[in-house]
């Protein structure tokens, strides 16, 4: 990679464009000398600036990014994009400066111009919803690969182009990184791209400059109310994805009441899907069999067309996720029979979904699942899924994020206690918050359950999972919710290496299980 930064993916073969051409085409105000200045990239972060970049100085909560213009220039930036205040603050940097009223609003279109991402774009797919975005994205990516396409992926877990993958920092990257990623995908001859799109990505205009061929809506449940004051505000943040300037077609699940709201307010052609009997929708998904290693389902659509297959993850919700992915591909003009053929050929949808009800145990001993779910609704559906494939007791280990929506903690604790037999409350990403106060809120919710579980409090995650394994017997199941695919914990701004998957396997081996 040209940038030398393993946390982002950019084009390897840079194409220089005159800064003056950008200014002329967009009619931008500038200061400084533009003659001979050529640009090859764009970046918001001085640590990721490489020679030839435009550096973008945004006003932040504590400082103005333009204050770092001189640092960006030392790292190779050849121009600055900022607002009028930023231009004044960076006047001594020596960088020619583009002045816009709102740099964030301009970022998507300018990034698209810099990286030429509107020229012959690949098939663009987007998934949004509170729970399941990552799973649907991986399922789309997996089916596309089974169909023989070179596919690209951007999720909460990772960004991937073929065999090249990096760990993600945001669910949806900033516009500068998205367009750089798409340019890198073009070099790799990627024909279809799937992106998770969060509410925050729409609010902060991270997907500006993109038009998706098909967008999918999964659900809406309580989460992110630290960013949005009410559920109505959270819902309103999602809606712009379903407008003609963002997407061409939509597939909407009616499994939550918010799905019908999306349909009612959607301004693009929409196809509906449900897994709930009694609801009218264009497509219906029915679970035929649940096993500890797979979920078998039938998808039926208009004209009686149908497909029966399986996904190698437990849960009705995973069948619904897989079905929505298939319908999105049908709406993208893939043939249902062709999809069915490759799934029959391979025996199932062959994709891994890191940290999503991911079984990390062997054939002997308790079944141990690691899951990323960290909302009340995610707990409810995942616990129900594990319960249906468990003969013995269900043991749950969980904590809650610090500096995030604290109002959901009581309900998380209540559901976890109500739906498990043994509950172990522990720490998880306290960030700058007192971890003891987080546990107190979770324990209060757990104690308030109508039929509370046997409840334990263990500060250390390492000790918590070992207690769970020591209490488990053959036929029991353990669900460790929260950390999922993550490889660190966040304590007062420091990211400490930690993998729940590795720790769970180690705890099982220490206890004598495979």
HUPE-V703296 format. One line per field, one symbol per residue. ss: DSSP state (H for helix, E for strand, - for the rest). phi: phi as a letter, one per 30 degrees, with the letter a starting at -180 (. if undefined). psi: psi as a letter, one per 30 degrees, with the letter a starting at -180 (. if undefined). A space follows every 50 residues. Layout:
ss->???
phi->???
psi->???
//
This chain:
ss->----------------EEHHHHHHHH--EEE------EE-EEE--HHH-- --EEEEE-E----EHHHHHHHHHH----EEEE-HHHHHH-HHH--EEEE- --HHHHHHHHHHHHH-------EEEEEE----HHHHHHHHHHHHHH---- EEEE---EEEE--EEEE-------HHHHHHHHHHHHH----EEEEE--HH HHH--------EEEEEE-------------HHHHHHHHHHHH----EEEE EEE---HHHHHHHHH---EEEEEE--------EEEEEEEEE--EEEEEEE -HHH-EEEEEE----HHHHHHHHHHHHHHHH----HHHHHHHHHHH--E- -------EE-------EEEEE----HHHHHHHHHHHHH-----EEEEE-- -----HHHHHHHHHHHHHH--EEEE-----E---HHHHHHHHHHHHH--- ---EEEE---HHHHHHHHHHH-----EEEEE------EEEE--EEEE--H HHHHHHHHHH----
phi->.ddicdcbcbddcdcdbddddedddcicdbbicceidccbaabcbedcdb ejddccccdcdcaceddcdddddddjdcabcacddddddcecdiddbccb dbeddddddddddechdddhdddcbbbbkdbjeddddddedddedddjcd bcbbbedacbbhdcbbddcbebddeddedddddddddchdcbbcbdbddd dddchdcdicbddbccccabbdaiddcbdbddddddddeedcbddcacbb bbdcdbddddddedcdcbebccbbccdjccadbbcbdcacbdcabcbccb beiidbbcabbdbdjedddddddddddeddddiddedddeddddeciadc bcbdichddcccdciddcccbdebbeddedddddddedccdcdccbcabb ddhbeddddeddddddddcbcbbbcbdahdhccddddddedddddddddd bdddcbcbdddddddddeddddbejdbcccckdhddcabcbhiccceabd dddddddddddjcd
psi->kffgjfflklkfjkjkkkeeeeeeefhlkllljfkgkkkfakkfkffgkl kfkkkkjkkaeflkfffgeeeeeeffkflkkaaeeeeefgfgfgkkkkkl ejeeffeeeeeeeeghffjhllkkkkkllekfeeeeeeeeeeeeeefgkj llkjleelkkjbfkklkleleklleeeeeeeeeeeeeghkfkkkkkjlee eeeghfgkgkkkekkkkelklklggffkeleeeeeefeeffhlffelelk kkkgflffeeeeeegkglkkklklgkkfkklekkkkkekklfflkklkkk akggklkkalkhklkeeeeeeeeeeeeeeefggkkeeeeeeeeeeffajj kkjkgjhkkglaflakkkkkkfkhleeeeeeeeeeeefgkebljkkklak klhljfffeeeeeeeeeeglekkjkaljifbgljeeeeeeeeeeeeffke ikljkkkjekeeeeeeeeeffklkflkkjjkdebflglkjjhfkjkkkje eeeeeeeeeefgl.
//
